[in-house]
């Protein structure tokens, strides 16, 4: 699970200098930290597909095909 603050304001030099407060830059005024937890997954698919068609005399034919898939899945779990 990944946790992030969805009420975090933009970075500002004025906050670091003490001219304004970080709360005044938050998207949801009057609220502090709003945590959002999510699970992150990723999947990548690479595949190769080859096909051969051969026509013979009198309309007869032959079809040959091969497929080679490769899938990689990544599961990310972060705990705090």
Biopython code that builds the backbone (N, CA, C, O; Angstrom):
import numpy as np
from Bio.PDB.StructureBuilder import StructureBuilder

atoms = [
    (1, "UNK", "N", (0.831, -1.174, 0.000)),
    (1, "UNK", "CA", (0.000, 0.000, 0.000)),
    (1, "UNK", "C", (0.877, 1.238, 0.000)),
    (1, "UNK", "O", (1.897, 1.294, 0.687)),
    (2, "UNK", "N", (0.477, 2.204, -0.759)),
    (2, "UNK", "CA", (1.193, 3.473, -0.805)),
    (2, "UNK", "C", (0.283, 4.541, -0.214)),
    (2, "UNK", "O", (-0.916, 4.567, -0.493)),
    (3, "UNK", "N", (0.845, 5.409, 0.591)),
    (3, "UNK", "CA", (0.084, 6.472, 1.222)),
    (3, "UNK", "C", (0.634, 7.816, 0.760)),
    (3, "UNK", "O", (1.845, 8.030, 0.731)),
    (4, "UNK", "N", (-0.278, 8.717, 0.400)),
    (4, "UNK", "CA", (0.155, 10.051, 0.005)),
    (4, "UNK", "C", (-0.856, 11.074, 0.498)),
    (4, "UNK", "O", (-2.022, 10.751, 0.726)),
    (5, "UNK", "N", (-0.403, 12.298, 0.659)),
    (5, "UNK", "CA", (-1.227, 13.400, 1.148)),
    (5, "UNK", "C", (-1.856, 14.098, -0.052)),
    (5, "UNK", "O", (-1.150, 14.718, -0.847)),
    (6, "UNK", "N", (-3.191, 14.001, -0.191)),
    (6, "UNK", "CA", (-3.862, 14.641, -1.324)),
    (6, "UNK", "C", (-4.208, 16.105, -1.031)),
    (6, "UNK", "O", (-4.752, 16.796, -1.893)),
    (7, "UNK", "N", (-3.898, 16.578, 0.171)),
    (7, "UNK", "CA", (-4.154, 17.970, 0.523)),
    (7, "UNK", "C", (-2.852, 18.742, 0.694)),
    (7, "UNK", "O", (-2.804, 19.732, 1.423)),
    (8, "UNK", "N", (-1.808, 18.293, 0.029)),
    (8, "UNK", "CA", (-0.524, 18.971, 0.134)),
    (8, "UNK", "C", (-0.472, 20.112, -0.870)),
    (8, "UNK", "O", (-0.750, 19.924, -2.054)),
    (9, "UNK", "N", (-0.121, 21.274, -0.396)),
    (9, "UNK", "CA", (-0.023, 22.438, -1.267)),
    (9, "UNK", "C", (1.269, 22.450, -2.054)),
    (9, "UNK", "O", (2.149, 21.623, -1.817)),
    (10, "UNK", "N", (1.392, 23.376, -2.988)),
    (10, "UNK", "CA", (2.628, 23.465, -3.769)),
    (10, "UNK", "C", (3.781, 23.981, -2.915)),
    (10, "UNK", "O", (3.570, 24.669, -1.916)),
    (11, "UNK", "N", (4.994, 23.642, -3.320)),
    (11, "UNK", "CA", (6.171, 24.135, -2.611)),
    (11, "UNK", "C", (6.320, 25.637, -2.867)),
    (11, "UNK", "O", (6.124, 26.106, -3.987)),
    (12, "UNK", "N", (6.662, 26.369, -1.834)),
    (12, "UNK", "CA", (6.772, 27.823, -1.976)),
    (12, "UNK", "C", (7.916, 28.333, -1.099)),
    (12, "UNK", "O", (8.099, 27.893, 0.036)),
    (13, "UNK", "N", (8.670, 29.262, -1.652)),
    (13, "UNK", "CA", (9.760, 29.882, -0.884)),
    (13, "UNK", "C", (9.191, 30.789, 0.200)),
    (13, "UNK", "O", (9.853, 31.045, 1.205)),
    (14, "UNK", "N", (7.967, 31.277, 0.001)),
    (14, "UNK", "CA", (7.349, 32.145, 1.008)),
    (14, "UNK", "C", (7.048, 31.385, 2.297)),
    (14, "UNK", "O", (7.107, 31.961, 3.384)),
    (15, "UNK", "N", (6.726, 30.092, 2.182)),
    (15, "UNK", "CA", (6.469, 29.279, 3.371)),
    (15, "UNK", "C", (7.781, 29.075, 4.127)),
    (15, "UNK", "O", (7.821, 29.187, 5.352)),
    (16, "UNK", "N", (8.850, 28.775, 3.392)),
    (16, "UNK", "CA", (10.142, 28.579, 4.040)),
    (16, "UNK", "C", (10.633, 29.866, 4.695)),
    (16, "UNK", "O", (11.293, 29.812, 5.733)),
    (17, "UNK", "N", (10.326, 31.007, 4.114)),
    (17, "UNK", "CA", (10.745, 32.285, 4.669)),
    (17, "UNK", "C", (9.860, 32.782, 5.797)),
    (17, "UNK", "O", (10.193, 33.767, 6.456)),
    (18, "UNK", "N", (8.726, 32.109, 6.031)),
    (18, "UNK", "CA", (7.829, 32.491, 7.116)),
    (18, "UNK", "C", (6.851, 33.594, 6.746)),
    (18, "UNK", "O", (6.180, 34.124, 7.631)),
    (19, "UNK", "N", (6.742, 33.964, 5.468)),
    (19, "UNK", "CA", (5.809, 35.023, 5.055)),
    (19, "UNK", "C", (4.364, 34.541, 5.064)),
    (19, "UNK", "O", (3.463, 35.301, 5.418)),
    (20, "UNK", "N", (4.129, 33.286, 4.679)),
    (20, "UNK", "CA", (2.779, 32.707, 4.710)),
    (20, "UNK", "C", (2.866, 31.321, 5.334)),
    (20, "UNK", "O", (3.953, 30.763, 5.478)),
    (21, "UNK", "N", (1.713, 30.770, 5.705)),
    (21, "UNK", "CA", (1.688, 29.428, 6.291)),
    (21, "UNK", "C", (1.396, 28.401, 5.208)),
    (21, "UNK", "O", (0.809, 28.723, 4.175)),
    (22, "UNK", "N", (1.808, 27.171, 5.451)),
    (22, "UNK", "CA", (1.556, 26.087, 4.503)),
    (22, "UNK", "C", (0.066, 25.796, 4.382)),
    (22, "UNK", "O", (-0.392, 25.357, 3.327)),
    (23, "UNK", "N", (-0.706, 26.037, 5.460)),
    (23, "UNK", "CA", (-2.147, 25.778, 5.436)),
    (23, "UNK", "C", (-2.870, 26.682, 4.445)),
    (23, "UNK", "O", (-3.916, 26.303, 3.918)),
    (24, "UNK", "N", (-2.334, 27.862, 4.184)),
    (24, "UNK", "CA", (-3.007, 28.768, 3.243)),
    (24, "UNK", "C", (-2.850, 28.318, 1.787)),
    (24, "UNK", "O", (-3.573, 28.798, 0.915)),
    (25, "UNK", "N", (-1.930, 27.416, 1.521)),
    (25, "UNK", "CA", (-1.720, 26.922, 0.159)),
    (25, "UNK", "C", (-2.391, 25.583, -0.118)),
    (25, "UNK", "O", (-2.341, 25.094, -1.247)),
    (26, "UNK", "N", (-3.013, 24.987, 0.883)),
    (26, "UNK", "CA", (-3.643, 23.679, 0.705)),
    (26, "UNK", "C", (-4.868, 23.781, -0.200)),
    (26, "UNK", "O", (-5.583, 24.781, -0.148)),
    (27, "UNK", "N", (-5.126, 22.764, -1.030)),
    (27, "UNK", "CA", (-6.305, 22.788, -1.905)),
    (27, "UNK", "C", (-7.624, 22.756, -1.128)),
    (27, "UNK", "O", (-8.588, 23.409, -1.526)),
    (28, "UNK", "N", (-7.677, 22.006, -0.028)),
    (28, "UNK", "CA", (-8.882, 21.922, 0.791)),
    (28, "UNK", "C", (-8.645, 22.730, 2.055)),
    (28, "UNK", "O", (-8.073, 22.233, 3.025)),
    (29, "UNK", "N", (-9.085, 23.968, 2.034)),
    (29, "UNK", "CA", (-8.854, 24.887, 3.160)),
    (29, "UNK", "C", (-9.558, 24.392, 4.420)),
    (29, "UNK", "O", (-10.669, 23.865, 4.354)),
    (30, "UNK", "N", (-8.912, 24.564, 5.548)),
    (30, "UNK", "CA", (-9.486, 24.160, 6.825)),
    (30, "UNK", "C", (-9.196, 22.713, 7.191)),
    (30, "UNK", "O", (-9.508, 22.290, 8.304)),
    (31, "UNK", "N", (-8.626, 21.971, 6.312)),
    (31, "UNK", "CA", (-8.270, 20.579, 6.566)),
    (31, "UNK", "C", (-6.765, 20.464, 6.627)),
    (31, "UNK", "O", (-6.044, 21.215, 5.969)),
    (32, "UNK", "N", (-6.299, 19.527, 7.415)),
    (32, "UNK", "CA", (-4.862, 19.256, 7.490)),
    (32, "UNK", "C", (-4.481, 18.203, 6.464)),
    (32, "UNK", "O", (-4.882, 18.259, 5.302)),
    (33, "UNK", "N", (-3.710, 17.259, 6.919)),
    (33, "UNK", "CA", (-3.277, 16.173, 6.037)),
    (33, "UNK", "C", (-4.453, 15.248, 5.735)),
    (33, "UNK", "O", (-5.162, 14.831, 6.651)),
    (34, "UNK", "N", (-4.664, 14.924, 4.460)),
    (34, "UNK", "CA", (-5.667, 13.950, 4.033)),
    (34, "UNK", "C", (-4.904, 12.817, 3.364)),
    (34, "UNK", "O", (-4.362, 12.985, 2.271)),
    (35, "UNK", "N", (-4.863, 11.659, 4.024)),
    (35, "UNK", "CA", (-4.092, 10.529, 3.511)),
    (35, "UNK", "C", (-4.936, 9.679, 2.573)),
    (35, "UNK", "O", (-6.104, 9.398, 2.842)),
    (36, "UNK", "N", (-4.327, 9.282, 1.480)),
    (36, "UNK", "CA", (-4.962, 8.400, 0.512)),
    (36, "UNK", "C", (-4.055, 7.185, 0.375)),
    (36, "UNK", "O", (-2.879, 7.322, 0.039)),
    (37, "UNK", "N", (-4.591, 6.005, 0.633)),
    (37, "UNK", "CA", (-3.800, 4.777, 0.545)),
    (37, "UNK", "C", (-4.230, 4.001, -0.686)),
    (37, "UNK", "O", (-5.421, 3.860, -0.961)),
    (38, "UNK", "N", (-3.243, 3.497, -1.428)),
    (38, "UNK", "CA", (-3.542, 2.751, -2.635)),
    (38, "UNK", "C", (-2.508, 1.646, -2.835)),
    (38, "UNK", "O", (-1.390, 1.723, -2.326)),
    (39, "UNK", "N", (-2.898, 0.631, -3.578)),
    (39, "UNK", "CA", (-1.972, -0.416, -3.968)),
    (39, "UNK", "C", (-1.581, -0.166, -5.414)),
    (39, "UNK", "O", (-2.424, 0.178, -6.242)),
    (40, "UNK", "N", (-0.315, -0.336, -5.712)),
    (40, "UNK", "CA", (0.180, -0.080, -7.055)),
    (40, "UNK", "C", (0.639, -1.386, -7.692)),
    (40, "UNK", "O", (1.421, -2.137, -7.109)),
    (41, "UNK", "N", (0.142, -1.640, -8.892)),
    (41, "UNK", "CA", (0.536, -2.809, -9.654)),
    (41, "UNK", "C", (0.910, -2.364, -11.058)),
    (41, "UNK", "O", (0.430, -1.341, -11.546)),
    (42, "UNK", "N", (1.761, -3.131, -11.693)),
    (42, "UNK", "CA", (2.177, -2.833, -13.058)),
    (42, "UNK", "C", (2.312, -4.141, -13.818)),
    (42, "UNK", "O", (2.715, -5.155, -13.248)),
    (43, "UNK", "N", (1.981, -4.122, -15.094)),
    (43, "UNK", "CA", (2.101, -5.312, -15.919)),
    (43, "UNK", "C", (2.627, -4.908, -17.288)),
    (43, "UNK", "O", (2.207, -3.899, -17.855)),
    (44, "UNK", "N", (3.546, -5.701, -17.809)),
    (44, "UNK", "CA", (4.133, -5.454, -19.127)),
    (44, "UNK", "C", (3.994, -6.730, -19.942)),
    (44, "UNK", "O", (4.299, -7.815, -19.445)),
    (45, "UNK", "N", (3.543, -6.618, -21.175)),
    (45, "UNK", "CA", (3.368, -7.779, -22.041)),
    (45, "UNK", "C", (4.169, -7.590, -23.317)),
    (45, "UNK", "O", (4.027, -6.575, -23.998)),
    (46, "UNK", "N", (4.996, -8.549, -23.638)),
    (46, "UNK", "CA", (5.737, -8.580, -24.899)),
    (46, "UNK", "C", (5.355, -9.873, -25.601)),
    (46, "UNK", "O", (5.360, -10.939, -24.984)),
    (47, "UNK", "N", (5.029, -9.791, -26.867)),
    (47, "UNK", "CA", (4.654, -11.001, -27.583)),
    (47, "UNK", "C", (5.173, -10.990, -29.006)),
    (47, "UNK", "O", (5.379, -9.935, -29.604)),
    (48, "UNK", "N", (5.378, -12.174, -29.529)),
    (48, "UNK", "CA", (5.807, -12.355, -30.905)),
    (48, "UNK", "C", (4.871, -13.367, -31.539)),
    (48, "UNK", "O", (4.682, -14.464, -31.012)),
    (49, "UNK", "N", (4.292, -13.001, -32.658)),
    (49, "UNK", "CA", (3.383, -13.895, -33.359)),
    (49, "UNK", "C", (3.836, -14.009, -34.811)),
    (49, "UNK", "O", (4.044, -13.005, -35.491)),
    (50, "UNK", "N", (3.984, -15.242, -35.269)),
    (50, "UNK", "CA", (4.453, -15.516, -36.629)),
    (50, "UNK", "C", (3.456, -16.459, -37.285)),
    (50, "UNK", "O", (2.988, -17.412, -36.662)),
    (51, "UNK", "N", (3.135, -16.189, -38.537)),
    (51, "UNK", "CA", (2.224, -17.057, -39.271)),
    (51, "UNK", "C", (2.709, -17.294, -40.685)),
    (51, "UNK", "O", (3.266, -16.398, -41.320)),
    (52, "UNK", "N", (2.496, -18.508, -41.180)),
    (52, "UNK", "CA", (2.868, -18.870, -42.548)),
    (52, "UNK", "C", (1.645, -19.438, -43.252)),
    (52, "UNK", "O", (0.954, -20.302, -42.711)),
    (53, "UNK", "N", (1.382, -18.956, -44.443)),
    (53, "UNK", "CA", (0.300, -19.475, -45.270)),
    (53, "UNK", "C", (0.904, -20.054, -46.544)),
    (53, "UNK", "O", (1.738, -19.418, -47.188)),
    (54, "UNK", "N", (0.492, -21.232, -46.894)),
    (54, "UNK", "CA", (1.007, -21.879, -48.112)),
    (54, "UNK", "C", (-0.180, -22.368, -48.939)),
    (54, "UNK", "O", (-1.007, -23.133, -48.443)),
    (55, "UNK", "N", (-0.266, -21.938, -50.181)),
    (55, "UNK", "CA", (-1.323, -22.363, -51.096)),
    (55, "UNK", "C", (-0.779, -23.424, -52.037)),
    (55, "UNK", "O", (0.294, -23.276, -52.622)),
    (56, "UNK", "N", (-1.543, -24.490, -52.164)),
    (56, "UNK", "CA", (-1.158, -25.568, -53.057)),
    (56, "UNK", "C", (-2.085, -25.592, -54.268)),
    (56, "UNK", "O", (-2.970, -24.748, -54.408)),
    (57, "UNK", "N", (-1.868, -26.559, -55.126)),
    (57, "UNK", "CA", (-2.657, -26.748, -56.343)),
    (57, "UNK", "C", (-4.105, -27.129, -55.977)),
    (57, "UNK", "O", (-4.330, -27.819, -54.983)),
    (58, "UNK", "N", (-5.036, -26.701, -56.744)),
    (58, "UNK", "CA", (-6.464, -27.030, -56.626)),
    (58, "UNK", "C", (-7.094, -26.432, -55.361)),
    (58, "UNK", "O", (-8.032, -27.013, -54.815)),
    (59, "UNK", "N", (-6.600, -25.290, -54.890)),
    (59, "UNK", "CA", (-7.225, -24.590, -53.775)),
    (59, "UNK", "C", (-6.904, -25.134, -52.400)),
    (59, "UNK", "O", (-7.443, -24.632, -51.413)),
    (60, "UNK", "N", (-6.066, -26.119, -52.292)),
    (60, "UNK", "CA", (-5.689, -26.633, -50.978)),
    (60, "UNK", "C", (-4.655, -25.705, -50.341)),
    (60, "UNK", "O", (-3.877, -25.049, -51.035)),
    (61, "UNK", "N", (-4.661, -25.665, -49.045)),
    (61, "UNK", "CA", (-3.714, -24.789, -48.373)),
    (61, "UNK", "C", (-3.336, -25.297, -47.000)),
    (61, "UNK", "O", (-3.936, -26.232, -46.469)),
    (62, "UNK", "N", (-2.334, -24.663, -46.446)),
    (62, "UNK", "CA", (-1.850, -25.017, -45.123)),
    (62, "UNK", "C", (-1.510, -23.730, -44.376)),
    (62, "UNK", "O", (-0.934, -22.805, -44.947)),
    (63, "UNK", "N", (-1.869, -23.682, -43.107)),
    (63, "UNK", "CA", (-1.595, -22.516, -42.271)),
    (63, "UNK", "C", (-0.845, -22.985, -41.022)),
    (63, "UNK", "O", (-1.279, -23.920, -40.350)),
    (64, "UNK", "N", (0.254, -22.350, -40.721)),
    (64, "UNK", "CA", (1.033, -22.658, -39.524)),
    (64, "UNK", "C", (1.284, -21.349, -38.781)),
    (64, "UNK", "O", (1.620, -20.335, -39.393)),
    (65, "UNK", "N", (1.121, -21.376, -37.477)),
    (65, "UNK", "CA", (1.379, -20.163, -36.701)),
    (65, "UNK", "C", (1.970, -20.539, -35.347)),
    (65, "UNK", "O", (1.760, -21.639, -34.835)),
    (66, "UNK", "N", (2.700, -19.609, -34.796)),
    (66, "UNK", "CA", (3.301, -19.804, -33.477)),
    (66, "UNK", "C", (3.253, -18.479, -32.721)),
    (66, "UNK", "O", (3.338, -17.405, -33.318)),
    (67, "UNK", "N", (3.117, -18.571, -31.420)),
    (67, "UNK", "CA", (3.060, -17.376, -30.585)),
    (67, "UNK", "C", (3.933, -17.574, -29.365)),
    (67, "UNK", "O", (3.913, -18.636, -28.743)),
    (68, "UNK", "N", (4.688, -16.568, -29.029)),
    (68, "UNK", "CA", (5.578, -16.649, -27.877)),
    (68, "UNK", "C", (5.323, -15.451, -26.962)),
    (68, "UNK", "O", (5.881, -14.378, -27.193)),
    (69, "UNK", "N", (4.499, -15.610, -25.936)),
    (69, "UNK", "CA", (4.231, -14.486, -25.027)),
    (69, "UNK", "C", (5.230, -14.443, -23.874)),
    (69, "UNK", "O", (5.800, -15.460, -23.478)),
    (70, "UNK", "N", (5.419, -13.254, -23.357)),
    (70, "UNK", "CA", (6.227, -13.063, -22.160)),
    (70, "UNK", "C", (5.572, -11.966, -21.339)),
    (70, "UNK", "O", (5.423, -10.838, -21.809)),
    (71, "UNK", "N", (5.189, -12.285, -20.137)),
    (71, "UNK", "CA", (4.520, -11.322, -19.268)),
    (71, "UNK", "C", (5.350, -11.112, -18.013)),
    (71, "UNK", "O", (5.862, -12.065, -17.425)),
    (72, "UNK", "N", (5.477, -9.862, -17.612)),
    (72, "UNK", "CA", (6.181, -9.538, -16.387)),
    (72, "UNK", "C", (5.250, -8.682, -15.532)),
    (72, "UNK", "O", (4.772, -7.642, -15.983)),
    (73, "UNK", "N", (4.997, -9.109, -14.326)),
    (73, "UNK", "CA", (4.145, -8.367, -13.419)),
    (73, "UNK", "C", (4.965, -7.887, -12.244)),
    (73, "UNK", "O", (5.838, -8.589, -11.733)),
    (74, "UNK", "N", (4.662, -6.680, -11.832)),
    (74, "UNK", "CA", (5.369, -6.078, -10.703)),
    (74, "UNK", "C", (4.340, -5.629, -9.675)),
    (74, "UNK", "O", (3.415, -4.880, -9.990)),
    (75, "UNK", "N", (4.507, -6.080, -8.482)),
    (75, "UNK", "CA", (3.649, -5.670, -7.383)),
    (75, "UNK", "C", (4.489, -4.899, -6.384)),
    (75, "UNK", "O", (5.508, -5.393, -5.901)),
    (76, "UNK", "N", (4.064, -3.706, -6.083)),
    (76, "UNK", "CA", (4.821, -2.844, -5.178)),
    (76, "UNK", "C", (4.013, -2.673, -3.899)),
    (76, "UNK", "O", (2.859, -2.246, -3.926)),
    (77, "UNK", "N", (4.636, -3.013, -2.788)),
    (77, "UNK", "CA", (3.970, -2.860, -1.495)),
    (77, "UNK", "C", (4.908, -2.105, -0.579)),
    (77, "UNK", "O", (6.015, -2.558, -0.287)),
    (78, "UNK", "N", (4.455, -0.954, -0.132)),
    (78, "UNK", "CA", (5.252, -0.118, 0.754)),
    (78, "UNK", "C", (4.478, 0.050, 2.046)),
    (78, "UNK", "O", (3.294, 0.388, 2.030)),
    (79, "UNK", "N", (5.145, -0.186, 3.164)),
    (79, "UNK", "CA", (4.499, -0.003, 4.469)),
    (79, "UNK", "C", (5.233, 1.072, 5.244)),
    (79, "UNK", "O", (6.452, 1.210, 5.137)),
    (80, "UNK", "N", (4.500, 1.814, 6.006)),
    (80, "UNK", "CA", (5.059, 2.891, 6.818)),
    (80, "UNK", "C", (4.919, 2.564, 8.278)),
    (80, "UNK", "O", (5.332, 3.351, 9.130)),
]
sb = StructureBuilder()
sb.init_structure("model")
sb.init_model(0)
sb.init_chain("A")
sb.init_seg("    ")
for serial, (resi, resn, name, xyz) in enumerate(atoms, 1):
    if name == "N":
        sb.init_residue(resn, " ", resi, " ")
    sb.init_atom(name, np.array(xyz, "f"), 0.0, 1.0, " ", f" {name:<3s}", serial, name[0])
structure = sb.get_structure()
